[in-house]
Amino acid sequence: MAEAHEVLWRRRPAHDAAPAEWAAFHRRSAEVYAAAAKVDVPNRQEASQYAVFAIRRAREIEHRLNPDGDDE
């Protein structure tokens, strides 16, 4: 888990980055944490929770960018 946190921290977008960049970051974070949950048995529950949080955050941002859900 510590390694996942560190890698993602280094790849965080700038605070004022575009929302789409933040959404992509959170989606990637969810992937990293889901992968960590598979291999880091002692921290599986924590990693899974981080993955769920990250995907929710990505979806919130994406919904704000496209509230009608159009795929244009």
N, CA, C, O and CB atoms as a CASP TS submission, in Angstrom:
PFRMAT TS
TARGET T0000
AUTHOR 0000-0000-0000
METHOD Language model
MODEL 1
PARENT N/A
ATOM      1  N   MET     1       0.814  -1.193   0.000  1.00  0.00           N
ATOM      2  CA  MET     1       0.000   0.000   0.000  1.00  0.00           C
ATOM      3  C   MET     1       0.857   1.255   0.000  1.00  0.00           C
ATOM      4  O   MET     1       0.560   2.215  -0.711  1.00  0.00           O
ATOM      5  CB  MET     1      -0.926  -0.001   1.191  1.00  0.00           C
ATOM      6  N   ALA     2       1.904   1.248   0.785  1.00  0.00           N
ATOM      7  CA  ALA     2       2.749   2.444   0.864  1.00  0.00           C
ATOM      8  C   ALA     2       3.344   2.771  -0.499  1.00  0.00           C
ATOM      9  O   ALA     2       3.439   3.937  -0.882  1.00  0.00           O
ATOM     10  CB  ALA     2       3.872   2.248   1.901  1.00  0.00           C
ATOM     11  N   GLU     3       3.740   1.743  -1.221  1.00  0.00           N
ATOM     12  CA  GLU     3       4.306   1.973  -2.556  1.00  0.00           C
ATOM     13  C   GLU     3       3.246   2.537  -3.506  1.00  0.00           C
ATOM     14  O   GLU     3       3.535   3.440  -4.291  1.00  0.00           O
ATOM     15  CB  GLU     3       4.888   0.660  -3.129  1.00  0.00           C
ATOM     16  N   ALA     4       2.047   2.020  -3.439  1.00  0.00           N
ATOM     17  CA  ALA     4       0.957   2.531  -4.295  1.00  0.00           C
ATOM     18  C   ALA     4       0.695   4.004  -3.989  1.00  0.00           C
ATOM     19  O   ALA     4       0.564   4.823  -4.899  1.00  0.00           O
ATOM     20  CB  ALA     4      -0.346   1.700  -4.089  1.00  0.00           C
ATOM     21  N   HIS     5       0.621   4.331  -2.697  1.00  0.00           N
ATOM     22  CA  HIS     5       0.412   5.734  -2.310  1.00  0.00           C
ATOM     23  C   HIS     5       1.528   6.625  -2.866  1.00  0.00           C
ATOM     24  O   HIS     5       1.272   7.698  -3.413  1.00  0.00           O
ATOM     25  CB  HIS     5       0.345   5.866  -0.768  1.00  0.00           C
ATOM     26  N   GLU     6       2.750   6.164  -2.716  1.00  0.00           N
ATOM     27  CA  GLU     6       3.897   6.974  -3.150  1.00  0.00           C
ATOM     28  C   GLU     6       3.891   7.193  -4.661  1.00  0.00           C
ATOM     29  O   GLU     6       4.098   8.313  -5.130  1.00  0.00           O
ATOM     30  CB  GLU     6       5.210   6.304  -2.729  1.00  0.00           C
ATOM     31  N   VAL     7       3.657   6.143  -5.408  1.00  0.00           N
ATOM     32  CA  VAL     7       3.636   6.254  -6.868  1.00  0.00           C
ATOM     33  C   VAL     7       2.532   7.208  -7.319  1.00  0.00           C
ATOM     34  O   VAL     7       2.750   8.061  -8.179  1.00  0.00           O
ATOM     35  CB  VAL     7       3.438   4.867  -7.513  1.00  0.00           C
ATOM     36  N   LEU     8       1.365   7.059  -6.739  1.00  0.00           N
ATOM     37  CA  LEU     8       0.255   7.919  -7.132  1.00  0.00           C
ATOM     38  C   LEU     8       0.479   9.358  -6.706  1.00  0.00           C
ATOM     39  O   LEU     8       0.115  10.283  -7.432  1.00  0.00           O
ATOM     40  CB  LEU     8      -1.040   7.406  -6.543  1.00  0.00           C
ATOM     41  N   TRP     9       1.065   9.555  -5.551  1.00  0.00           N
ATOM     42  CA  TRP     9       1.342  10.917  -5.084  1.00  0.00           C
ATOM     43  C   TRP     9       2.248  11.644  -6.075  1.00  0.00           C
ATOM     44  O   TRP     9       2.039  12.820  -6.373  1.00  0.00           O
ATOM     45  CB  TRP     9       1.994  10.891  -3.681  1.00  0.00           C
ATOM     46  N   ARG    10       3.251  10.937  -6.577  1.00  0.00           N
ATOM     47  CA  ARG    10       4.182  11.552  -7.537  1.00  0.00           C
ATOM     48  C   ARG    10       3.505  11.859  -8.871  1.00  0.00           C
ATOM     49  O   ARG    10       3.975  12.717  -9.619  1.00  0.00           O
ATOM     50  CB  ARG    10       5.382  10.633  -7.770  1.00  0.00           C
ATOM     51  N   ARG    11       2.426  11.180  -9.170  1.00  0.00           N
ATOM     52  CA  ARG    11       1.751  11.364 -10.464  1.00  0.00           C
ATOM     53  C   ARG    11       0.504  12.227 -10.369  1.00  0.00           C
ATOM     54  O   ARG    11      -0.230  12.358 -11.349  1.00  0.00           O
ATOM     55  CB  ARG    11       1.381  10.025 -11.043  1.00  0.00           C
ATOM     56  N   ARG    12       0.256  12.809  -9.225  1.00  0.00           N
ATOM     57  CA  ARG    12      -0.919  13.670  -9.065  1.00  0.00           C
ATOM     58  C   ARG    12      -0.838  14.865  -9.995  1.00  0.00           C
ATOM     59  O   ARG    12       0.230  15.451 -10.172  1.00  0.00           O
ATOM     60  CB  ARG    12      -1.051  14.143  -7.612  1.00  0.00           C
ATOM     61  N   PRO    13      -1.954  15.223 -10.584  1.00  0.00           N
ATOM     62  CA  PRO    13      -1.971  16.441 -11.410  1.00  0.00           C
ATOM     63  C   PRO    13      -1.783  17.671 -10.522  1.00  0.00           C
ATOM     64  O   PRO    13      -1.924  17.606  -9.301  1.00  0.00           O
ATOM     65  CB  PRO    13      -3.304  16.549 -12.214  1.00  0.00           C
ATOM     66  N   ALA    14      -1.469  18.769 -11.155  1.00  0.00           N
ATOM     67  CA  ALA    14      -1.372  20.046 -10.437  1.00  0.00           C
ATOM     68  C   ALA    14      -2.729  20.369  -9.831  1.00  0.00           C
ATOM     69  O   ALA    14      -3.769  19.960 -10.347  1.00  0.00           O
ATOM     70  CB  ALA    14      -0.899  21.200 -11.385  1.00  0.00           C
ATOM     71  N   HIS    15      -2.702  21.096  -8.750  1.00  0.00           N
ATOM     72  CA  HIS    15      -3.944  21.453  -8.053  1.00  0.00           C
ATOM     73  C   HIS    15      -4.957  22.112  -8.994  1.00  0.00           C
ATOM     74  O   HIS    15      -6.162  21.891  -8.872  1.00  0.00           O
ATOM     75  CB  HIS    15      -3.640  22.391  -6.883  1.00  0.00           C
ATOM     76  N   ASP    16      -4.463  22.912  -9.923  1.00  0.00           N
ATOM     77  CA  ASP    16      -5.355  23.626 -10.847  1.00  0.00           C
ATOM     78  C   ASP    16      -5.471  22.941 -12.208  1.00  0.00           C
ATOM     79  O   ASP    16      -5.842  23.575 -13.196  1.00  0.00           O
ATOM     80  CB  ASP    16      -4.862  25.047 -11.041  1.00  0.00           C
ATOM     81  N   ALA    17      -5.156  21.647 -12.258  1.00  0.00           N
ATOM     82  CA  ALA    17      -5.256  20.905 -13.523  1.00  0.00           C
ATOM     83  C   ALA    17      -6.720  20.814 -13.964  1.00  0.00           C
ATOM     84  O   ALA    17      -7.640  20.974 -13.162  1.00  0.00           O
ATOM     85  CB  ALA    17      -4.646  19.481 -13.375  1.00  0.00           C
ATOM     86  N   ALA    18      -6.905  20.561 -15.226  1.00  0.00           N
ATOM     87  CA  ALA    18      -8.251  20.424 -15.789  1.00  0.00           C
ATOM     88  C   ALA    18      -8.990  19.261 -15.115  1.00  0.00           C
ATOM     89  O   ALA    18      -8.378  18.253 -14.762  1.00  0.00           O
ATOM     90  CB  ALA    18      -8.180  20.204 -17.327  1.00  0.00           C
ATOM     91  N   PRO    19     -10.292  19.406 -14.941  1.00  0.00           N
ATOM     92  CA  PRO    19     -11.068  18.324 -14.318  1.00  0.00           C
ATOM     93  C   PRO    19     -10.911  16.976 -15.027  1.00  0.00           C
ATOM     94  O   PRO    19     -10.881  15.934 -14.373  1.00  0.00           O
ATOM     95  CB  PRO    19     -12.531  18.701 -14.290  1.00  0.00           C
ATOM     96  N   ALA    20     -10.812  16.991 -16.336  1.00  0.00           N
ATOM     97  CA  ALA    20     -10.644  15.728 -17.065  1.00  0.00           C
ATOM     98  C   ALA    20      -9.335  15.041 -16.672  1.00  0.00           C
ATOM     99  O   ALA    20      -9.265  13.814 -16.614  1.00  0.00           O
ATOM    100  CB  ALA    20     -10.676  15.976 -18.588  1.00  0.00           C
ATOM    101  N   GLU    21      -8.314  15.832 -16.406  1.00  0.00           N
ATOM    102  CA  GLU    21      -7.037  15.268 -15.973  1.00  0.00           C
ATOM    103  C   GLU    21      -7.175  14.633 -14.585  1.00  0.00           C
ATOM    104  O   GLU    21      -6.611  13.573 -14.317  1.00  0.00           O
ATOM    105  CB  GLU    21      -5.942  16.357 -15.959  1.00  0.00           C
ATOM    106  N   TRP    22      -7.929  15.295 -13.716  1.00  0.00           N
ATOM    107  CA  TRP    22      -8.170  14.737 -12.381  1.00  0.00           C
ATOM    108  C   TRP    22      -9.001  13.458 -12.464  1.00  0.00           C
ATOM    109  O   TRP    22      -8.730  12.496 -11.746  1.00  0.00           O
ATOM    110  CB  TRP    22      -8.879  15.769 -11.488  1.00  0.00           C
ATOM    111  N   ALA    23     -10.000  13.442 -13.328  1.00  0.00           N
ATOM    112  CA  ALA    23     -10.821  12.233 -13.482  1.00  0.00           C
ATOM    113  C   ALA    23      -9.957  11.066 -13.946  1.00  0.00           C
ATOM    114  O   ALA    23     -10.079   9.955 -13.429  1.00  0.00           O
ATOM    115  CB  ALA    23     -11.978  12.478 -14.486  1.00  0.00           C
ATOM    116  N   ALA    24      -9.086  11.315 -14.919  1.00  0.00           N
ATOM    117  CA  ALA    24      -8.188  10.263 -15.405  1.00  0.00           C
ATOM    118  C   ALA    24      -7.257   9.791 -14.288  1.00  0.00           C
ATOM    119  O   ALA    24      -6.993   8.595 -14.163  1.00  0.00           O
ATOM    120  CB  ALA    24      -7.363  10.768 -16.609  1.00  0.00           C
ATOM    121  N   PHE    25      -6.767  10.712 -13.489  1.00  0.00           N
ATOM    122  CA  PHE    25      -5.905  10.355 -12.366  1.00  0.00           C
ATOM    123  C   PHE    25      -6.646   9.445 -11.385  1.00  0.00           C
ATOM    124  O   PHE    25      -6.099   8.441 -10.929  1.00  0.00           O
ATOM    125  CB  PHE    25      -5.405  11.622 -11.647  1.00  0.00           C
ATOM    126  N   HIS    26      -7.875   9.794 -11.067  1.00  0.00           N
ATOM    127  CA  HIS    26      -8.637   8.973 -10.117  1.00  0.00           C
ATOM    128  C   HIS    26      -8.960   7.601 -10.704  1.00  0.00           C
ATOM    129  O   HIS    26      -8.956   6.607  -9.979  1.00  0.00           O
ATOM    130  CB  HIS    26      -9.934   9.688  -9.714  1.00  0.00           C
ATOM    131  N   ARG    27      -9.237   7.535 -11.990  1.00  0.00           N
ATOM    132  CA  ARG    27      -9.467   6.225 -12.626  1.00  0.00           C
ATOM    133  C   ARG    27      -8.213   5.363 -12.562  1.00  0.00           C
ATOM    134  O   ARG    27      -8.283   4.171 -12.263  1.00  0.00           O
ATOM    135  CB  ARG    27      -9.908   6.404 -14.096  1.00  0.00           C
ATOM    136  N   ARG    28      -7.079   5.967 -12.841  1.00  0.00           N
ATOM    137  CA  ARG    28      -5.804   5.234 -12.763  1.00  0.00           C
ATOM    138  C   ARG    28      -5.533   4.822 -11.319  1.00  0.00           C
ATOM    139  O   ARG    28      -5.062   3.711 -11.073  1.00  0.00           O
ATOM    140  CB  ARG    28      -4.628   6.101 -13.310  1.00  0.00           C
ATOM    141  N   SER    29      -5.820   5.689 -10.379  1.00  0.00           N
ATOM    142  CA  SER    29      -5.641   5.358  -8.965  1.00  0.00           C
ATOM    143  C   SER    29      -6.480   4.138  -8.591  1.00  0.00           C
ATOM    144  O   SER    29      -6.005   3.250  -7.884  1.00  0.00           O
ATOM    145  CB  SER    29      -6.018   6.560  -8.074  1.00  0.00           C
ATOM    146  N   ALA    30      -7.706   4.093  -9.057  1.00  0.00           N
ATOM    147  CA  ALA    30      -8.577   2.953  -8.776  1.00  0.00           C
ATOM    148  C   ALA    30      -7.960   1.661  -9.305  1.00  0.00           C
ATOM    149  O   ALA    30      -8.020   0.623  -8.646  1.00  0.00           O
ATOM    150  CB  ALA    30      -9.968   3.171  -9.397  1.00  0.00           C
ATOM    151  N   GLU    31      -7.373   1.729 -10.485  1.00  0.00           N
ATOM    152  CA  GLU    31      -6.716   0.552 -11.058  1.00  0.00           C
ATOM    153  C   GLU    31      -5.526   0.114 -10.203  1.00  0.00           C
ATOM    154  O   GLU    31      -5.345  -1.076  -9.942  1.00  0.00           O
ATOM    155  CB  GLU    31      -6.253   0.843 -12.494  1.00  0.00           C
ATOM    156  N   VAL    32      -4.726   1.075  -9.775  1.00  0.00           N
ATOM    157  CA  VAL    32      -3.547   0.764  -8.953  1.00  0.00           C
ATOM    158  C   VAL    32      -3.972   0.145  -7.633  1.00  0.00           C
ATOM    159  O   VAL    32      -3.409  -0.866  -7.211  1.00  0.00           O
ATOM    160  CB  VAL    32      -2.706   2.034  -8.698  1.00  0.00           C
ATOM    161  N   TYR    33      -4.952   0.737  -6.983  1.00  0.00           N
ATOM    162  CA  TYR    33      -5.399   0.207  -5.692  1.00  0.00           C
ATOM    163  C   TYR    33      -6.068  -1.159  -5.842  1.00  0.00           C
ATOM    164  O   TYR    33      -5.908  -2.017  -4.974  1.00  0.00           O
ATOM    165  CB  TYR    33      -6.364   1.188  -5.026  1.00  0.00           C
ATOM    166  N   ALA    34      -6.801  -1.371  -6.908  1.00  0.00           N
ATOM    167  CA  ALA    34      -7.413  -2.686  -7.143  1.00  0.00           C
ATOM    168  C   ALA    34      -6.332  -3.742  -7.344  1.00  0.00           C
ATOM    169  O   ALA    34      -6.452  -4.861  -6.847  1.00  0.00           O
ATOM    170  CB  ALA    34      -8.354  -2.643  -8.374  1.00  0.00           C
ATOM    171  N   ALA    35      -5.283  -3.388  -8.065  1.00  0.00           N
ATOM    172  CA  ALA    35      -4.169  -4.317  -8.259  1.00  0.00           C
ATOM    173  C   ALA    35      -3.463  -4.588  -6.928  1.00  0.00           C
ATOM    174  O   ALA    35      -3.091  -5.725  -6.638  1.00  0.00           O
ATOM    175  CB  ALA    35      -3.166  -3.754  -9.296  1.00  0.00           C
ATOM    176  N   ALA    36      -3.282  -3.550  -6.129  1.00  0.00           N
ATOM    177  CA  ALA    36      -2.650  -3.724  -4.816  1.00  0.00           C
ATOM    178  C   ALA    36      -3.490  -4.649  -3.937  1.00  0.00           C
ATOM    179  O   ALA    36      -2.946  -5.474  -3.204  1.00  0.00           O
ATOM    180  CB  ALA    36      -2.456  -2.356  -4.119  1.00  0.00           C
ATOM    181  N   ALA    37      -4.804  -4.513  -4.010  1.00  0.00           N
ATOM    182  CA  ALA    37      -5.682  -5.353  -3.202  1.00  0.00           C
ATOM    183  C   ALA    37      -5.514  -6.833  -3.531  1.00  0.00           C
ATOM    184  O   ALA    37      -5.710  -7.691  -2.670  1.00  0.00           O
ATOM    185  CB  ALA    37      -7.130  -4.940  -3.404  1.00  0.00           C
ATOM    186  N   LYS    38      -5.156  -7.126  -4.763  1.00  0.00           N
ATOM    187  CA  LYS    38      -4.979  -8.524  -5.174  1.00  0.00           C
ATOM    188  C   LYS    38      -3.703  -9.141  -4.613  1.00  0.00           C
ATOM    189  O   LYS    38      -3.654 -10.344  -4.355  1.00  0.00           O
ATOM    190  CB  LYS    38      -4.964  -8.621  -6.688  1.00  0.00           C
ATOM    191  N   VAL    39      -2.679  -8.325  -4.426  1.00  0.00           N
ATOM    192  CA  VAL    39      -1.387  -8.883  -4.016  1.00  0.00           C
ATOM    193  C   VAL    39      -0.999  -8.571  -2.571  1.00  0.00           C
ATOM    194  O   VAL    39      -0.190  -9.288  -1.982  1.00  0.00           O
ATOM    195  CB  VAL    39      -0.317  -8.374  -4.925  1.00  0.00           C
ATOM    196  N   ASP    40      -1.554  -7.533  -2.006  1.00  0.00           N
ATOM    197  CA  ASP    40      -1.208  -7.115  -0.642  1.00  0.00           C
ATOM    198  C   ASP    40      -2.303  -7.599   0.310  1.00  0.00           C
ATOM    199  O   ASP    40      -3.173  -6.831   0.721  1.00  0.00           O
ATOM    200  CB  ASP    40      -1.035  -5.553  -0.551  1.00  0.00           C
ATOM    201  N   VAL    41      -2.242  -8.865   0.643  1.00  0.00           N
ATOM    202  CA  VAL    41      -3.305  -9.493   1.435  1.00  0.00           C
ATOM    203  C   VAL    41      -3.544  -8.784   2.773  1.00  0.00           C
ATOM    204  O   VAL    41      -4.701  -8.555   3.128  1.00  0.00           O
ATOM    205  CB  VAL    41      -2.962 -10.950   1.688  1.00  0.00           C
ATOM    206  N   PRO    42      -2.501  -8.430   3.525  1.00  0.00           N
ATOM    207  CA  PRO    42      -2.766  -7.768   4.805  1.00  0.00           C
ATOM    208  C   PRO    42      -3.505  -6.426   4.668  1.00  0.00           C
ATOM    209  O   PRO    42      -4.206  -6.002   5.587  1.00  0.00           O
ATOM    210  CB  PRO    42      -1.463  -7.546   5.527  1.00  0.00           C
ATOM    211  N   ASN    43      -3.344  -5.780   3.538  1.00  0.00           N
ATOM    212  CA  ASN    43      -3.973  -4.471   3.322  1.00  0.00           C
ATOM    213  C   ASN    43      -5.084  -4.524   2.272  1.00  0.00           C
ATOM    214  O   ASN    43      -5.474  -3.493   1.723  1.00  0.00           O
ATOM    215  CB  ASN    43      -2.922  -3.456   2.900  1.00  0.00           C
ATOM    216  N   ARG    44      -5.582  -5.706   2.002  1.00  0.00           N
ATOM    217  CA  ARG    44      -6.574  -5.887   0.937  1.00  0.00           C
ATOM    218  C   ARG    44      -7.806  -5.005   1.136  1.00  0.00           C
ATOM    219  O   ARG    44      -8.253  -4.347   0.196  1.00  0.00           O
ATOM    220  CB  ARG    44      -6.998  -7.347   0.864  1.00  0.00           C
ATOM    221  N   GLN    45      -8.348  -4.987   2.328  1.00  0.00           N
ATOM    222  CA  GLN    45      -9.571  -4.211   2.566  1.00  0.00           C
ATOM    223  C   GLN    45      -9.315  -2.715   2.382  1.00  0.00           C
ATOM    224  O   GLN    45     -10.120  -2.014   1.770  1.00  0.00           O
ATOM    225  CB  GLN    45     -10.114  -4.483   3.983  1.00  0.00           C
ATOM    226  N   GLU    46      -8.200  -2.236   2.910  1.00  0.00           N
ATOM    227  CA  GLU    46      -7.866  -0.812   2.767  1.00  0.00           C
ATOM    228  C   GLU    46      -7.670  -0.443   1.297  1.00  0.00           C
ATOM    229  O   GLU    46      -8.181   0.579   0.836  1.00  0.00           O
ATOM    230  CB  GLU    46      -6.593  -0.472   3.572  1.00  0.00           C
ATOM    231  N   ALA    47      -6.933  -1.273   0.565  1.00  0.00           N
ATOM    232  CA  ALA    47      -6.693  -1.000  -0.849  1.00  0.00           C
ATOM    233  C   ALA    47      -8.010  -1.011  -1.631  1.00  0.00           C
ATOM    234  O   ALA    47      -8.218  -0.184  -2.519  1.00  0.00           O
ATOM    235  CB  ALA    47      -5.712  -2.033  -1.437  1.00  0.00           C
ATOM    236  N   SER    48      -8.882  -1.940  -1.298  1.00  0.00           N
ATOM    237  CA  SER    48     -10.180  -2.002  -1.969  1.00  0.00           C
ATOM    238  C   SER    48     -11.000  -0.749  -1.693  1.00  0.00           C
ATOM    239  O   SER    48     -11.665  -0.226  -2.588  1.00  0.00           O
ATOM    240  CB  SER    48     -10.955  -3.245  -1.520  1.00  0.00           C
ATOM    241  N   GLN    49     -10.951  -0.271  -0.461  1.00  0.00           N
ATOM    242  CA  GLN    49     -11.680   0.946  -0.116  1.00  0.00           C
ATOM    243  C   GLN    49     -11.129   2.152  -0.871  1.00  0.00           C
ATOM    244  O   GLN    49     -11.893   2.996  -1.339  1.00  0.00           O
ATOM    245  CB  GLN    49     -11.612   1.195   1.391  1.00  0.00           C
ATOM    246  N   TYR    50      -9.812   2.233  -0.988  1.00  0.00           N
ATOM    247  CA  TYR    50      -9.212   3.323  -1.758  1.00  0.00           C
ATOM    248  C   TYR    50      -9.642   3.237  -3.229  1.00  0.00           C
ATOM    249  O   TYR    50      -9.906   4.262  -3.859  1.00  0.00           O
ATOM    250  CB  TYR    50      -7.667   3.282  -1.643  1.00  0.00           C
ATOM    251  N   ALA    51      -9.710   2.028  -3.770  1.00  0.00           N
ATOM    252  CA  ALA    51     -10.131   1.856  -5.163  1.00  0.00           C
ATOM    253  C   ALA    51     -11.565   2.339  -5.353  1.00  0.00           C
ATOM    254  O   ALA    51     -11.865   3.029  -6.327  1.00  0.00           O
ATOM    255  CB  ALA    51     -10.007   0.380  -5.588  1.00  0.00           C
ATOM    256  N   VAL    52     -12.438   1.983  -4.435  1.00  0.00           N
ATOM    257  CA  VAL    52     -13.836   2.412  -4.517  1.00  0.00           C
ATOM    258  C   VAL    52     -13.935   3.934  -4.422  1.00  0.00           C
ATOM    259  O   VAL    52     -14.666   4.563  -5.187  1.00  0.00           O
ATOM    260  CB  VAL    52     -14.673   1.750  -3.400  1.00  0.00           C
ATOM    261  N   PHE    53     -13.201   4.515  -3.486  1.00  0.00           N
ATOM    262  CA  PHE    53     -13.216   5.970  -3.339  1.00  0.00           C
ATOM    263  C   PHE    53     -12.737   6.640  -4.629  1.00  0.00           C
ATOM    264  O   PHE    53     -13.346   7.605  -5.091  1.00  0.00           O
ATOM    265  CB  PHE    53     -12.333   6.404  -2.146  1.00  0.00           C
ATOM    266  N   ALA    54     -11.650   6.132  -5.209  1.00  0.00           N
ATOM    267  CA  ALA    54     -11.085   6.746  -6.409  1.00  0.00           C
ATOM    268  C   ALA    54     -12.055   6.677  -7.580  1.00  0.00           C
ATOM    269  O   ALA    54     -12.197   7.652  -8.318  1.00  0.00           O
ATOM    270  CB  ALA    54      -9.773   6.068  -6.782  1.00  0.00           C
ATOM    271  N   ILE    55     -12.717   5.556  -7.761  1.00  0.00           N
ATOM    272  CA  ILE    55     -13.649   5.448  -8.892  1.00  0.00           C
ATOM    273  C   ILE    55     -14.863   6.347  -8.670  1.00  0.00           C
ATOM    274  O   ILE    55     -15.387   6.936  -9.615  1.00  0.00           O
ATOM    275  CB  ILE    55     -14.102   3.979  -9.091  1.00  0.00           C
ATOM    276  N   ARG    56     -15.303   6.451  -7.427  1.00  0.00           N
ATOM    277  CA  ARG    56     -16.417   7.370  -7.139  1.00  0.00           C
ATOM    278  C   ARG    56     -16.020   8.806  -7.444  1.00  0.00           C
ATOM    279  O   ARG    56     -16.794   9.563  -8.029  1.00  0.00           O
ATOM    280  CB  ARG    56     -16.860   7.247  -5.666  1.00  0.00           C
ATOM    281  N   ARG    57     -14.822   9.170  -7.049  1.00  0.00           N
ATOM    282  CA  ARG    57     -14.346  10.543  -7.287  1.00  0.00           C
ATOM    283  C   ARG    57     -14.267  10.807  -8.791  1.00  0.00           C
ATOM    284  O   ARG    57     -14.674  11.874  -9.251  1.00  0.00           O
ATOM    285  CB  ARG    57     -12.952  10.773  -6.619  1.00  0.00           C
ATOM    286  N   ALA    58     -13.752   9.853  -9.557  1.00  0.00           N
ATOM    287  CA  ALA    58     -13.672  10.011 -11.009  1.00  0.00           C
ATOM    288  C   ALA    58     -15.063  10.197 -11.606  1.00  0.00           C
ATOM    289  O   ALA    58     -15.269  11.056 -12.463  1.00  0.00           O
ATOM    290  CB  ALA    58     -12.978   8.794 -11.647  1.00  0.00           C
ATOM    291  N   ARG    59     -16.004   9.398 -11.153  1.00  0.00           N
ATOM    292  CA  ARG    59     -17.368   9.492 -11.679  1.00  0.00           C
ATOM    293  C   ARG    59     -18.023  10.824 -11.327  1.00  0.00           C
ATOM    294  O   ARG    59     -18.755  11.394 -12.136  1.00  0.00           O
ATOM    295  CB  ARG    59     -18.216   8.345 -11.145  1.00  0.00           C
ATOM    296  N   GLU    60     -17.758  11.319 -10.115  1.00  0.00           N
ATOM    297  CA  GLU    60     -18.298  12.631  -9.733  1.00  0.00           C
ATOM    298  C   GLU    60     -17.788  13.725 -10.667  1.00  0.00           C
ATOM    299  O   GLU    60     -18.553  14.576 -11.123  1.00  0.00           O
ATOM    300  CB  GLU    60     -17.923  12.965  -8.276  1.00  0.00           C
ATOM    301  N   ILE    61     -16.513  13.691 -10.939  1.00  0.00           N
ATOM    302  CA  ILE    61     -15.912  14.697 -11.817  1.00  0.00           C
ATOM    303  C   ILE    61     -16.485  14.562 -13.223  1.00  0.00           C
ATOM    304  O   ILE    61     -16.862  15.555 -13.845  1.00  0.00           O
ATOM    305  CB  ILE    61     -14.368  14.557 -11.845  1.00  0.00           C
ATOM    306  N   GLU    62     -16.547  13.334 -13.716  1.00  0.00           N
ATOM    307  CA  GLU    62     -17.075  13.107 -15.060  1.00  0.00           C
ATOM    308  C   GLU    62     -18.537  13.541 -15.164  1.00  0.00           C
ATOM    309  O   GLU    62     -18.962  14.063 -16.195  1.00  0.00           O
ATOM    310  CB  GLU    62     -16.939  11.631 -15.441  1.00  0.00           C
ATOM    311  N   HIS    63     -19.292  13.329 -14.112  1.00  0.00           N
ATOM    312  CA  HIS    63     -20.693  13.754 -14.130  1.00  0.00           C
ATOM    313  C   HIS    63     -20.788  15.282 -14.187  1.00  0.00           C
ATOM    314  O   HIS    63     -21.647  15.828 -14.880  1.00  0.00           O
ATOM    315  CB  HIS    63     -21.439  13.215 -12.885  1.00  0.00           C
ATOM    316  N   ARG    64     -19.919  15.955 -13.469  1.00  0.00           N
ATOM    317  CA  ARG    64     -19.918  17.429 -13.530  1.00  0.00           C
ATOM    318  C   ARG    64     -19.535  17.914 -14.926  1.00  0.00           C
ATOM    319  O   ARG    64     -20.040  18.935 -15.393  1.00  0.00           O
ATOM    320  CB  ARG    64     -18.941  18.018 -12.481  1.00  0.00           C
ATOM    321  N   LEU    65     -18.648  17.186 -15.585  1.00  0.00           N
ATOM    322  CA  LEU    65     -18.235  17.570 -16.938  1.00  0.00           C
ATOM    323  C   LEU    65     -19.325  17.283 -17.966  1.00  0.00           C
ATOM    324  O   LEU    65     -19.441  17.977 -18.976  1.00  0.00           O
ATOM    325  CB  LEU    65     -16.954  16.836 -17.326  1.00  0.00           C
ATOM    326  N   ASN    66     -20.118  16.254 -17.695  1.00  0.00           N
ATOM    327  CA  ASN    66     -21.141  15.847 -18.664  1.00  0.00           C
ATOM    328  C   ASN    66     -22.378  15.381 -17.889  1.00  0.00           C
ATOM    329  O   ASN    66     -22.644  14.181 -17.817  1.00  0.00           O
ATOM    330  CB  ASN    66     -20.607  14.707 -19.618  1.00  0.00           C
ATOM    331  N   PRO    67     -23.126  16.309 -17.316  1.00  0.00           N
ATOM    332  CA  PRO    67     -24.245  15.948 -16.443  1.00  0.00           C
ATOM    333  C   PRO    67     -25.364  15.160 -17.119  1.00  0.00           C
ATOM    334  O   PRO    67     -26.106  14.448 -16.444  1.00  0.00           O
ATOM    335  CB  PRO    67     -24.819  17.178 -15.860  1.00  0.00           C
ATOM    336  N   ASP    68     -25.495  15.275 -18.427  1.00  0.00           N
ATOM    337  CA  ASP    68     -26.553  14.549 -19.136  1.00  0.00           C
ATOM    338  C   ASP    68     -26.139  13.144 -19.527  1.00  0.00           C
ATOM    339  O   ASP    68     -26.972  12.345 -19.955  1.00  0.00           O
ATOM    340  CB  ASP    68     -26.961  15.309 -20.369  1.00  0.00           C
ATOM    341  N   GLY    69     -24.859  12.839 -19.383  1.00  0.00           N
ATOM    342  CA  GLY    69     -24.385  11.509 -19.712  1.00  0.00           C
ATOM    343  C   GLY    69     -24.227  11.248 -21.186  1.00  0.00           C
ATOM    344  O   GLY    69     -24.121  10.094 -21.600  1.00  0.00           O
ATOM    345  N   ASP    70     -24.208  12.294 -21.993  1.00  0.00           N
ATOM    346  CA  ASP    70     -24.027  12.125 -23.441  1.00  0.00           C
ATOM    347  C   ASP    70     -22.603  11.692 -23.726  1.00  0.00           C
ATOM    348  O   ASP    70     -21.668  12.127 -23.053  1.00  0.00           O
ATOM    349  CB  ASP    70     -24.357  13.434 -24.204  1.00  0.00           C
ATOM    350  N   ASP    71     -22.439  10.840 -24.717  1.00  0.00           N
ATOM    351  CA  ASP    71     -21.115  10.353 -25.106  1.00  0.00           C
ATOM    352  C   ASP    71     -20.576  11.078 -26.320  1.00  0.00           C
ATOM    353  O   ASP    71     -20.007  10.447 -27.210  1.00  0.00           O
ATOM    354  CB  ASP    71     -21.163   8.872 -25.383  1.00  0.00           C
ATOM    355  N   GLU    72     -20.737  12.369 -26.375  1.00  0.00           N
ATOM    356  CA  GLU    72     -20.282  13.129 -27.544  1.00  0.00           C
ATOM    357  C   GLU    72     -18.814  13.370 -27.485  1.00  0.00           C
ATOM    358  O   GLU    72     -18.254  13.994 -28.387  1.00  0.00           O
ATOM    359  CB  GLU    72     -21.008  14.446 -27.653  1.00  0.00           C
TER
END
